[in-house]
């Protein structure tokens, strides 16, 4: 072999050896870099790569499938997150509605509480007034019992008989006067050939006669009054309010009837009839803003006007 060819081969061998050494060095460096950069795979619980290069590279080959699965899980998680976000938004809307309703209910509860307190105060006031009214009613009942007991002993039998006799005598006198007046009126009517001579009425206690009516006798009995009854006051006890009148059953006076007591149309009191006889009646003056005991005591006669009109007989 020629010397030059040998030298060339030797040089080529050296170069190739140096190149191989350099490649090996470079490869070793890249392997070290790869091992360093993939050191995390050794401690990763899912990858669990080996420590050696070949084992680690083999383990890293399955990382793609693992990453694909993770990407899919992340996508599903994002979809679930969107659903949860929509659910949360819906819940928030409902919470806002419930909060508004709760605010309204709180306002209504406050108003109801105020009304309850107001009604409780009114109830307390009403109970107080009721207790006062009960106490006042008890006092009035006691006063009425005392007045009734006093009234029972106010007139003796002799006094009652005397009052009734006076009333009966007054009625008889009125009847006699009426009879005489009627007879005189009838005589004057015949003499003057006029049913109403001088315009005088045929009944001194009734309506004037009308032209063309024949004079007739007037009955002495008085019908039950439906408007007012003129009466004399026979007796009055100012302390108890017991009063006796010269009218009775014949005049339509009935027990428990209520009358306004008037003089010349002016009301001076109110009386409730407690006892009625033929020509006399007894009553109890009632508490009234118009009650004037002085006027009743001074009056010789008064008018009894029914508070509720009596039915005509």
PAVOBA-216776 format. One line per 8 residues: their letters; for each residue x, y, z of N, C-alpha, C. Coordinates in steps of 0.001 Angstrom, whole numbers, plus 500000, padded with zeros to 6 digits. Layout:
BEGIN
a = X/Y/Z/X/Y/Z/X/Y/Z ~ ...
% end
This chain:
BEGIN
xxxxxxxx = 500891/498802/500000/500000/500000/500000/500906/501218/500000 ~ 500345/502199/499407/501198/503382/499285/501215/504144/500576 ~ 502280/504797/500849/502394/505527/502101/501370/506639/502226 ~ 501043/507293/501156/500084/508395/501223/498713/507885/501555 ~ 498376/506745/500970/497043/506183/501235/496936/505776/502683 ~ 497980/505214/503214/497963/504816/504619/497802/506029/505522 ~ 498566/507046/505157/498445/508258/505990/497028/508819/505944 ~ 496409/508800/504759/495032/509322/504617/494048/508500/505432
xxxxxxxx = 494191/507213/505415/493283/506331/506151/493431/506541/507646 ~ 494704/506715/508029/494918/506941/509463/494270/508273/509915 ~ 494507/509259/509051/493912/510566/509392/492396/510466/509423 ~ 491817/509768/508433/490350/509600/508381/489844/508864/509590 ~ 490614/507885/510022/490215/507117/511206/490204/507997/512438 ~ 491281/508827/512524/491387/509731/513680/490216/510722/513673 ~ 489966/511238/512462/488868/512225/512349/487542/511592/512741 ~ 487318/510374/512193/486063/509682/512522/485972/509387/514006
xxxxxxxx = 487138/509012/514589/487130/508726/516028/486809/509992/516817 ~ 487469/511091/516352/487188/512374/517035/485730/512777/516852 ~ 485210/512520/515648/483795/512860/515394/482880/512006/516252 ~ 483228/510732/516357/482411/509837/517190/482444/510281/518640 ~ 483699/510658/519067/483811/511136/520466/482991/512400/520666 ~ 483103/513306/519651/482328/514567/519779/480818/514294/519770 ~ 480387/513347/518896/478958/513021/518835/478483/512400/520138 ~ 479387/511521/520640/479032/510872/521912/478912/511909/523020
xxxxxxxx = 479885/512842/522993/479830/513905/524026/478564/514737/523878 ~ 478302/515106/522592/477074/515903/522355/475822/515116/522728 ~ 475789/513849/522357/474622/513023/522677/474448/512883/524182 ~ 475604/512708/524846/475545/512575/526304/475019/513853/526932 ~ 475439/514996/526352/474945/516283/526882/473456/516446/526682 ~ 472991/516074/525468/471554/516182/525205/470753/515232/526088 ~ 471301/514039/526297/470609/513078/527161/470528/513614/528591 ~ 471668/514220/529015/471646/514801/530381/470627/515937/530489
xxxxxxxx = 470595/516765/529415/469611/517874/529421/468185/517308/529435 ~ 467956/516267/528599/466622/515665/528543/466257/515050/529883 ~ 467235/514363/530506/466954/513767/531821/466674/514842/532862 ~ 467437/515954/532769/467214/517052/533727/465824/517677/533528 ~ 465481/517943/532219/464191/518585/531937/462997/517679/532233 ~ 463223/516383/532231/462104/515449/532489/462198/514811/533860 ~ 462989/515436/534727/463122/514873/536081/461783/514877/536830 ~ 460913/515821/536477/459591/515905/537137/458770/514647/536920
xxxxxxxx = 459021/513973/535747/458225/512792/535407/458495/511637/536349 ~ 459672/511677/537010/460008/510592/537917/459137/510641/539158 ~ 458912/511876/539643/458121/512040/540871/456631/512230/540606 ~ 456217/512370/539354/454798/512553/539042/454042/511254/539324 ~ 452919/511366/540042/452164/510190/540459/451492/509490/539287 ~ 451176/510258/538238/450482/509650/537107/451462/509135/536043 ~ 452550/509903/535780/453520/509472/534759/454407/508341/535285 ~ 454984/508542/536471/455826/507544/537108/456946/507045/536156
xxxxxxxx = 457696/507992/535621/458761/507654/534663/459971/507049/535382 ~ 460735/506255/534624/461925/505669/535206/463059/506674/535302 ~ 464109/506276/536023/465242/507176/536183/466184/507110/534977 ~ 466269/505921/534322/467146/505755/533168/466522/506392/531943 ~ 467375/506730/531006/466932/507464/529817/465911/506673/529021 ~ 466203/505425/528718/465297/504624/527884/463947/504422/528583 ~ 463990/504095/529874/462738/503877/530615/461929/505169/530710 ~ 462690/506267/530864/461967/507553/530978/461344/507932/529653
xxxxxxxx = 462083/507702/528557/461519/508037/527256/460290/507181/526965 ~ 460381/505896/527389/459237/504998/527170/458013/505482/527982 ~ 458265/505953/529202/457161/506456/530037/456571/507740/529465 ~ 457484/508588/528920/456993/509857/528365/456168/509658/527110 ~ 456284/508519/526484/455476/508247/525283/453990/508182/525622 ~ 453643/507803/526869/452218/507727/527258/451655/509020/527811 ~ 452510/510060/527864/452056/511354/528405/450996/511981/527515 ~ 451073/511757/526172/450095/512361/525263/448679/511890/525579
xxxxxxxx = 448551/510551/525764/447220/510021/526094/446714/510611/527415 ~ 447663/510730/528355/447289/511319/529655/446860/512774/529498 ~ 447602/513516/528651/447263/514925/528412/445905/515053/527711 ~ 445673/514137/526737/444367/514169/526052/443220/513949/527035 ~ 443427/512983/527928/442389/512722/528943/442193/513937/529846 ~ 443319/514581/530230/443214/515762/531093/442486/516894/530375 ~ 442813/517046/529053/442138/518094/528290/440627/517833/528236 ~ 440259/516547/528035/438839/516193/527992/438162/516463/529337
xxxxxxxx = 438850/516090/530416/438301/516355/531764/438129/517849/532000 ~ 439145/518622/531505/439061/520082/531680/437876/520644/530894 ~ 437678/520136/529670/436548/520610/528863/435211/520287/529538 ~ 435115/519048/530048/433887/518673/530767/433710/519528/532021 ~ 434839/519801/532683/434765/520649/533883/434309/522063/533529 ~ 434784/522573/532379/434365/523906/531942/432868/523942/531638 ~ 432371/522844/530989/430926/522777/530723/430132/522729/532031 ~ 430638/521909/532952/429965/521831/534261/430011/523173/534971
xxxxxxxx = 431155/523880/534791/431286/525208/535403/430260/526175/534833 ~ 430038/526112/533494/429040/526975/532887/427648/526683/533440 ~ 427353/525355/533568/426046/524985/534135/425911/525496/535567 ~ 426989/525317/536328/426953/525785/537716/426834/527307/537781 ~ 427518/527988/536841/427420/529454/536814/425992/529889/536526 ~ 425322/529199/535553/423925/529516/535247/423028/529225/536445 ~ 423317/528080/537108/422519/527730/538306/422699/528768/539404 ~ 423970/529191/539582/424257/530215/540603/423542/531514/540265
xxxxxxxx = 423540/531892/538981/422846/533118/538576/421347/533000/538849 ~ 420783/531815/538527/419356/531603/538799/419069/531669/540300 ~ 419964/531018/541088/419791/531057/542551/419892/532486/543070 ~ 420852/533248/542492/421005/534645/542921/419742/535456/542619 ~ 419140/535181/541416/417898/535875/541065/416790/535533/542057 ~ 416695/534237/542382/415670/533811/543353/415937/534409/544730 ~ 417227/534456/545085/417579/535041/546390/417188/536516/546432 ~ 417448/537227/545316/417056/538642/545265/415546/538792/545396
xxxxxxxx = 414786/537895/544694/413323/537947/544811/412873/537662/546232 ~ 413494/536634/546855/413141/536302/548247/413531/537429/549194 ~ 414654/538083/548901/415069/539215/549748/414054/540359/549658 ~ 413607/540639/548402/412596/541692/548228/411296/541313/548929 ~ 410883/540025/548770/409658/539574/549441/409817/539650/550951 ~ 411003/539294/551447/411259/539355/552886/411198/540792/553384 ~ 411738/541718/552574/411668/543138/552948/410218/543609/553034 ~ 409403/543179/552027/407977/543540/552047/407288/542954/553273
xxxxxxxx = 407594/541670/553559/406984/541019/554719/407406/541687/556019 ~ 408671/542122/556066/409132/542817/557274/408356/544118/557470 ~ 408129/544833/556326/407338/546064/556422/405914/545776/556875 ~ 405310/544708/556298/403954/544349/556693/403918/543907/558153 ~ 404942/543160/558564/404989/542726/559967/405099/543927/560902 ~ 405906/544903/560510/406032/546110/561334/404702/546843/561422 ~ 403987/546927/560261/402687/547599/560258/401676/546835/561106 ~ 401677/545485/560976/400770/544674/561789/401106/544799/563276
xxxxxxxx = 402398/544861/563578/402799/545043/564977/402295/546385/565506 ~ 402418/547412/564655/401927/548741/565072/400423/548704/565315 ~ 399682/548073/564364/398236/547982/564527/397862/547144/565756 ~ 398641/546063/565977/398373/545241/567162/398556/546059/568431 ~ 399644/546826/568486/399886/547661/569672/398780/548706/569818 ~ 398345/549271/568660/397272/550270/568706/395971/549649/569199 ~ 395649/548451/568668/394433/547764/569108/394527/547353/570574 ~ 395732/546951/570993/395917/546590/572405/395658/547806/573299
xxxxxxxx = 396161/548969/572848/395919/550200/573624/394433/550536/573651 ~ 393762/550387/572472/392326/550643/572423/391561/549667/573303 ~ 392001/548393/573287/391344/547388/574129/391517/547714/575604 ~ 392727/548145/575944/392973/548528/577340/392078/549702/577735 ~ 391975/550686/576813/391115/551838/577088/389654/551415/577197 ~ 389236/550511/576272/387850/550031/576312/387568/549271/577607 ~ 388530/548434/578034/388352/547703/579293/388267/548660/580471 ~ 389094/549720/580403/389050/550710/581470/387684/551402/581511
xxxxxxxx = 387197/551780/580293/385880/552415/580240/384789/551446/580679 ~ 384944/550157/580284/383944/549162/580685/383916/549034/582200 ~ 385123/548970/582816/385180/548864/584275/384536/550093/584922 ~ 384832/551276/584331/384207/552489/584865/382699/552464/584712 ~ 382227/551973/583523/380784/551896/583296/380133/550899/584240 ~ 380818/549749/584469/380276/548745/585396/380174/549326/586799 ~ 381232/550038/587201/381209/550656/588528/380091/551700/588626 ~ 379952/552516/587544/378898/553526/587540/377521/552878/587545
xxxxxxxx = 377371/551787/586766/376087/551083/586728/375757/550505/588094 ~ 376762/549963/588755/376541/549421/590110/376072/550529/591054 ~ 376728/551696/590932/376334/552833/591782/374901/553268/591476 ~ 374568/553330/590166/373209/553725/589781/372192/552723/590296 ~ 372522/551415/590184/371600/550395/590693/371382/550543/592192 ~ 372487/550796/592908/372366/550987/594354/371510/552215/594663 ~ 371763/553300/593895/370953/554511/594107/369487/554243/593785 ~ 369235/553460/592725/367859/553154/592340/367170/552320/593406
xxxxxxxx = 367912/551356/593965/367334/550540/595037/366974/551407/596233 ~ 367906/552323/596582/367613/553214/597711/366429/554123/597395 ~ 366372/554625/596125/365262/555500/595750/363947/554742/595768 ~ 363990/553473/595284/362772/552660/595284/362305/552389/596703 ~ 363280/552054/597577/362913/551816/598979/362339/553081/599618 ~ 362958/554216/599228/362456/555476/599791/361077/555800/599240 ~ 360905/555519/597932/359602/555786/597319/358520/554905/597920 ~ 358914/553669/598245/357933/552753/598834/357434/553276/600178
xxxxxxxx = 358338/553969/600875/357913/554491/602176/357540/555959/602132 ~ 357529/556550/600915/357252/557981/600813/355790/558297/601107 ~ 354884/557481/600550/353456/557711/600746/352871/556613/601622 ~ 352118/557026/602607/351371/556054/603405/350090/555704/602666 ~ 349423/554665/603131/348162/554271/602500/347158/555415/602566 ~ 347173/556136/603687/346227/557244/603837/346545/558350/602822 ~ 347881/558622/602629/348252/559659/601670/347879/559255/600247 ~ 348101/557996/599909/347743/557517/598580/346238/557602/598376
xxxxxxxx = 345497/557236/599405/344037/557301/599291/343571/558743/599120 ~ 344230/559657/599860/343853/561061/599750/344168/561605/598355 ~ 345374/561238/597812/345750/561689/596463/344772/561150/595432 ~ 344420/559859/595557/343497/559260/594599/342115/559891/594713 ~ 341714/560207/595950/340404/560842/596129/340384/562217/595469 ~ 341499/562967/595620/341571/564279/594987/341501/564152/593464 ~ 342223/563159/592938/342201/562964/591493/340811/562581/591010 ~ 340171/561684/591758/338813/561260/591369/337847/562430/591427
xxxxxxxx = 337989/563259/592473/337110/564424/592606/337342/565401/591450 ~ 338616/565566/591059/338916/566454/589943/338303/565928/588653 ~ 338369/564610/588463/337775/564012/587269/336252/564189/587273 ~ 335655/563981/588448/334195/564133/588535/333784/565577/588265 ~ 334568/566528/588802/334264/567940/588577/334394/568278/587092 ~ 335456/567750/586459/335631/567998/585037/334484/567403/584234 ~ 334021/566223/584631/332909/565583/583926/331631/566396/584090 ~ 331409/566913/585326/330199/567703/585566/330230/568993/584752
xxxxxxxx = 331400/569638/584729/331529/570870/583950/331330/570589/582459 ~ 331857/569476/582004/331710/569131/580602/330238/568899/580267 ~ 329542/568188/581173/328120/567928/580920/327318/569212/580867 ~ 327591/570109/581832/326856/571379/581856/327166/572212/580607 ~ 328456/572245/580246/328831/573012/579062/328167/572437/577815 ~ 328132/571107/577719/327531/570460/576549/326042/570786/576459 ~ 325371/570724/577627/323936/571043/577633/323704/572490/577232 ~ 324537/573407/577759/324404/574812/577418/324681/575036/575932
xxxxxxxx = 325678/574349/575391/326015/574487/573980/324878/573978/573101 ~ 324275/572856/573508/323153/572309/572733/321967/573275/572748 ~ 321688/573871/573939/320565/574827/574035/320838/576039/573156 ~ 322071/576582/573204/322410/577749/572400/322365/577420/570913 ~ 322764/576212/570541/322716/575811/569132/321295/575781/568623 ~ 320367/575233/569433/318963/575170/569014/318366/576566/568950 ~ 318710/577398/569945/318125/578744/569980/318633/579577/568797 ~ 319898/579429/568461/320473/580229/567376/320391/579528/566032
xxxxxxxx = 319874/578311/566033/319817/577494/564825/321185/577471/564135 ~ 322188/577302/564949/323565/577271/564466/324320/576224/565290 ~ 324983/575312/564594/325677/574236/565313/326909/574733/566073 ~ 327369/575929/565732/328524/576490/566425/328250/577934/566775 ~ 327358/578175/567722/327002/579554/568066/328219/580312/568596 ~ 328468/581448/567948/329593/582275/568397/330938/581653/568093 ~ 330938/580539/567334/332208/579883/567028/332743/579034/568158 ~ 331923/578882/569240/332399/578076/570371/332327/576590/570021
xxxxxxxx = 333319/575823/570482/333309/574388/570250/332278/573725/571150 ~ 331795/572588/570695/330767/571889/571485/331395/571088/572636 ~ 332697/570831/572543/333385/570112/573621/334464/571034/574163 ~ 334390/571432/575424/335377/572369/575953/336803/571830/575921 ~ 336926/570481/575778/338266/569878/575741/338576/569262/574389 ~ 337722/569530/573392/337903/568893/572099/338066/569900/570992 ~ 337694/569498/569728/337831/570353/568566/336567/571188/568377 ~ 336627/572381/567752/335432/573189/567485/334478/572451/566552
xxxxxxxx = 333195/572702/566716/332195/572061/565860/332286/572615/564456 ~ 331978/571786/563469/331978/572202/562074/330572/572542/561637 ~ 330461/573442/560666/329162/573848/560151/328425/572636/559579 ~ 327131/572520/559917/326319/571437/559388/326279/570215/560270 ~ 327111/570186/561343/327103/569042/562236/326097/569292/563354 ~ 325325/568271/563686/324337/568380/564763/325031/568256/566094 ~ 324619/569029/567090/325246/568933/568412/324926/567581/569035 ~ 325898/566981/569543/325711/565681/570199/326355/565726/571556
xxxxxxxx = 325863/564853/572408/326419/564772/573754/327820/564193/573678 ~ 328649/564618/574581/330034/564189/574602/330239/563231/575751 ~ 330836/562090/575453/331078/561116/576503/332127/561647/577461 ~ 331948/561307/578710/332883/561791/579720/334174/560998/579700 ~ 334118/559718/579323/335306/558874/579350/336314/559359/578319 ~ 337571/559472/578723/338621/559964/577848/339325/558781/577196 ~ 339521/558862/575855/340199/557775/575150/341697/557805/575477 ~ 342346/556703/575214/343784/556594/575459/344527/557613/574598
xxxxxxxx = 345378/558410/575211/346062/559473/574497/347173/558910/573617 ~ 347255/559443/572410/348339/559047/571508/349329/560178/571316 ~ 348993/561392/571751/349896/562527/571609/350321/563052/572974 ~ 349502/563879/573574/349864/564446/574871/348655/564418/575805 ~ 348969/564414/577096/347928/564379/578132/348216/565523/579095 ~ 347206/566369/579299/347335/567467/580261/346977/566938/581645 ~ 347838/567186/582623/347621/566628/583951/348122/567584/585017 ~ 347526/567427/586197/347991/568162/587373/349037/567317/588105
xxxxxxxx = 349972/567998/588740/350949/567311/589585/350387/567284/591001 ~ 350076/566074/591485/349461/565930/592810/350502/565922/593908 ~ 351678/565355/593645/352728/565290/594664/354073/565092/593981 ~ 355143/565579/594631/356486/565445/594090/357478/565328/595233 ~ 358305/564281/595176/359414/564144/596126/360693/564462/595357 ~ 361230/565670/595599/362389/566120/594832/363619/565265/595080 ~ 363729/564647/596247/364917/563847/596565/364960/562550/595769 ~ 363829/561852/595701/363791/560564/595003/363330/560695/593553
xxxxxxxx = 362674/561823/593206/362173/561992/591847/360845/561297/591611 ~ 360157/560883/592676/358840/560250/592536/357792/561355/592386 ~ 356903/561220/591393/355890/562230/591131/354549/561543/590892 ~ 353470/562188/591354/352112/561658/591169/351340/562590/590246 ~ 350592/562009/589275/349813/562766/588302/348323/562477/588476 ~ 347497/563444/588044/346039/563297/588183/345423/562618/586959 ~ 346164/561778/586268/345644/560996/585148/346034/559544/585362 ~ 345231/558641/584801/345513/557225/585007/345078/556387/583830
xxxxxxxx = 344520/555211/584129/344125/554266/583092/343097/554859/582132 ~ 342180/555670/582665/341130/556253/581824/341705/557182/580762 ~ 342907/557677/581009/343539/558590/580063/344568/557883/579169 ~ 344621/556576/579255/345555/555823/578416/346947/555713/578996 ~ 347125/556061/580250/348439/555946/580878/348689/554485/581227 ~ 349850/553984/580872/350187/552589/581132/351517/552506/581871 ~ 351654/551402/582614/352904/551182/583341/354084/551034/582381 ~ 355247/551492/582833/356517/551406/582108/356543/552281/580853
xxxxxxxx = 355497/553129/580672/355502/554052/579537/356409/555239/579854 ~ 357100/555748/578840/357983/556904/579005/357322/558144/578415 ~ 357349/559247/579167/356751/560505/578733/357760/561633/578897 ~ 357720/562586/577955/358425/563853/578137/357498/564782/578896 ~ 358003/565419/579923/357218/566364/580718/357458/567762/580145 ~ 356368/568436/579730/356497/569739/579081/355570/570766/579707 ~ 356017/572021/579656/355192/573172/580043/355238/574154/578882 ~ 354055/574440/578322/353961/575340/577162/354896/574881/576029
xxxxxxxx = 354956/573585/575824/355757/573034/574743/357233/572888/575054 ~ 357705/573371/576209/359110/573269/576573/359330/572053/577460 ~ 360275/571227/577081/360563/570013/577846/361308/570371/579118 ~ 360790/569873/580257/361445/570125/581542/361833/568826/582242 ~ 361688/567695/581532/362081/566437/582150/361500/565253/581407 ~ 361816/564064/581910/361292/562824/581349/360939/561902/582508 ~ 359793/561207/582394/359305/560371/583483/358942/558992/582951 ~ 359159/557980/583769/358731/556615/583453/357661/556210/584468
xxxxxxxx = 356502/555821/583953/355369/555473/584816/355660/554143/585492 ~ 355518/554107/586832/355788/552894/587592/354517/552249/588134 ~ 353451/553042/588302/352203/552486/588833/351032/553319/588309 ~ 349938/552631/587914/348771/553313/587349/347515/552807/588034 ~ 346642/553733/588405/345318/553381/588912/344276/554109/588064 ~ 343035/554044/588490/341969/554593/587668/342167/556037/587270 ~ 342388/556922/588231/342495/558346/587939/343792/558947/588459 ~ 344774/558131/588760/346038/558630/589267/347157/557683/588809
xxxxxxxx = 348339/558247/588621/349496/557449/588228/350728/558001/588911 ~ 351714/557121/589091/352957/557485/589754/354116/557180/588803 ~ 355110/558073/588795/356241/557867/587905/357557/558237/588559 ~ 358649/557820/587912/359999/558112/588372/360657/559044/587359 ~ 361023/560246/587808/361729/561164/586921/363076/560562/586545 ~ 363410/560630/585238/364634/560011/584726/365741/561049/584584 ~ 367005/560578/584730/368125/561503/584492/368062/562027/583054 ~ 368061/563339/582904/367910/563936/581574/368532/565331/581602
xxxxxxxx = 369120/565720/580470/369771/567037/580416/368769/568176/580558 ~ 367492/567903/580233/366467/568948/580322/365731/568940/581662 ~ 366112/568047/582592/365376/567927/583859/365484/569217/584669 ~ 364298/569762/585041/364226/571002/585835/363246/570755/586971 ~ 363754/570296/588116/362897/569963/589256/362169/571194/589785 ~ 362856/572338/589720/362230/573565/590209/360986/573908/589406 ~ 361087/573788/588049/359935/574095/587203/358812/573096/587428 ~ 359163/571817/587621/358129/570794/587860/357441/571047/589192
xxxxxxxx = 358238/571414/590213/357656/571647/591538/356714/572855/591536 ~ 357026/573879/590728/356206/575089/590701/354978/574948/589800 ~ 355049/574008/588838/353958/573899/587862/352714/573304/588497 ~ 351565/573899/588185/350294/573327/588647/349831/572228/587704 ~ 350168/572355/586414/349808/571332/585432/350905/571247/584378 ~ 351041/570058/583832/352046/569819/582803/351432/568935/581723 ~ 352122/568862/580602/351707/567964/579522/352643/566770/579482 ~ 352057/565573/579391/352839/564345/579241/352784/563944/577768
xxxxxxxx = 353942/563987/577119/354047/563634/575709/354786/562304/575582 ~ 354115/561265/575041/354786/559949/574979/356094/560032/574188 ~ 357121/559432/574752/358385/559317/574010/358198/558415/572790 ~ 357412/557353/572954/356979/556512/571843/355457/556507/571908 ~ 354804/556944/570812/353369/557120/570850/352664/555807/571168 ~ 351634/555908/572028/350827/554747/572347/349855/554479/571201 ~ 349509/553234/571000/348539/552874/569966/347157/553307/570421 ~ 346356/553856/569472/344991/554296/569805/344130/553081/570090
x = 343184/553239/571003/342243/552174/571286/341280/552036/570137
% end
